Amino acid sequence: MGGTPEVGYVLKRLRPTTPAFDRLKDESRLEGYWMLVRLADGWASGRNKFLKRGEALFGAWHGAELAGVCGLNIDPYVEGRDQGRVRHLFVSAPHRRAGLGRMLVETVIDRARRYFTALNTRAPQDAFGFYERLGFRRVEGEEFVTHRMRFGKGN
């Protein structure tokens, strides 16, 4: 599919403390992905509540169902606080290939552009094309970054 997401998705800031988030977290875990478990643990412990300058956690809702999540943090793997990091992107299986992942990451990009000089991610190999189509460039030789998008003049 790709392109514009289906009508009916609403993106808004998310607190991962709802039963809808728990359902999405369980789905991700059953697929072998632990990013939403780490997100919930970081939130519960207070380590990461997406409250620092520029940070945000977004949920994509389809009615009462949480269909996807994506966060933006200050990148903890680089010096300084001028680079952001895409965090915990996950879209529920019935909502994949509808442009929802793109919508979530584009929302993070739009926010990151206002606060950071660059936006980083460490993507699995099968997501490289996804990030590259969004304008991220491949990064070699950095342990915690596979792709980066730079903001500003000449980038």
Secondary structure, DSSP 8 states (H G I E B T S, - for coil): --SS--TTEEEEE--S-SHHHHHHHHHHHHTT--HHHHHHHHHHHTS--S-STT-EEEEEEETTEEEEEEEEEE-TTSSSS-EEEEEEEEE-GGGTTTTHHHHHHHHHHHHHHHH-SEEEE---GGGHHHHHHTT-EE--S-TT-SEEEE-STT-
